[in-house]
Amino acid sequence: MRTLERILSRAEEILCATLLAEAAILTFVQVALRYLFGVTHSWMVELINYSFIYSALIGASIGVREKVHIGVDIVIKKLPPRVGRWVSAAALGLAMLFTIAITIIGLEYVNDVRVSGQVSPDLEVPKWIPYTAIPAGFALMSLRFLQELYLVVTGKADALAAHGPADTDIPVQLIAKGGAK
């Protein structure tokens, strides 16, 4: 199971980084072509947009995995650990239900677009292909919420208290006075 988790995590990271790099390179080329030669390629803009959308949704899944999404945990930190764990489990369950709902709605929408035969204006690819980013990204987030829910319920992870890279223990009073020294 851990091997599968490592493979999925690495695949997310590589795909997200590759899509962002591709979008950055294409953006540079597009700007250079426009300003140096007065030439533009609309298909580049379309591909850049699709790449950013895919990378954002895959990145959101990575954010769930790394616990860096914004969360209000002030109440959870004040609760007894056992109660905090169950409140966290409920919050994770609701988040997972939301992402599952968006996955299902996204799949229905992708199927509707597929059946309609729509193609993108510049790349001329079937529109359902880029639109697959929605159910794919939200399915990955659902999986990540399920993993975190399992860890919280089994006691293998703390309650939903912020514990990602942005976590800080600076008291609110210090922030209001201009920060910690």
Secondary structure, DSSP 8 states (H G I E B T S, - for coil): -HHHHHHHHHHHHHHHHHHHHHHHHHHHHHHHIIIIIS---HHHHHHHHHHHHHHHHHHHHHHHHHT-S----HHHHHS-HHHHHHHHHHHHHHHHHHHHHHHHHHHHHHHHHHHHT-B-TTT--BTHHHHTHHHHHHHHHHHHHHHHHHHHHTTSS--S---STT-----HHHHHTT---
